[in-house]
Amino acid sequence: MGELSITESVRTSSERYAIIRRHLLPLDTTMETFGEWLAAELHARDWSMSKMGQLCGVTHAAISRVISGENKPSTGLCKSIARAFGCPLEEVYRHAGLLPPLPEQDAVAENALHLFRHLTVADQERILAMMRVLATLSETEGKGER
């Protein structure tokens, strides 16, 4: 079974908002617990714990225990959450404390790479061309300031 595109998998405006919010805000894994992060993501998508449990193959009670901090998420649950949210597994692992947090610049690069992989080859080439122009401009501006 192939992957769904973002437009095919996102059905509500709240789900679209959650995707936009995740891509515009830097990944900050130090500000909240995994349960707080998960609850905020569910709220942003207007998803219930029951819906999340269904998507992850667990009960809503299992999701509730993770959100409350009673249970830590397993690697298997993290994989299911990443699949349900359509985000990189590493992002969920970082929020869960299973991977160390990234410096902000690395988090931005990781997010950019995740998005880049979802583009067509033609769009990837366009983005690379734009990046080359921006890098050249940055180098030129940097030399002028010295």
Buried (B, 14 or more C-beta within 10 A) or exposed (E): EEEEEEEEEBEEEEBBBBBEEBEEEEBBBEEEBBBEBBBBBBEBBEBEBEBBBBBBEBEBEBBBBBBEEEBBBBEEBBBBBBBBBBBBBBBBBBBBEBBEBBEEEEBEEBBEEBEEEEEEEEEEEEBEEEEEEEEEEEEEEEEEEE
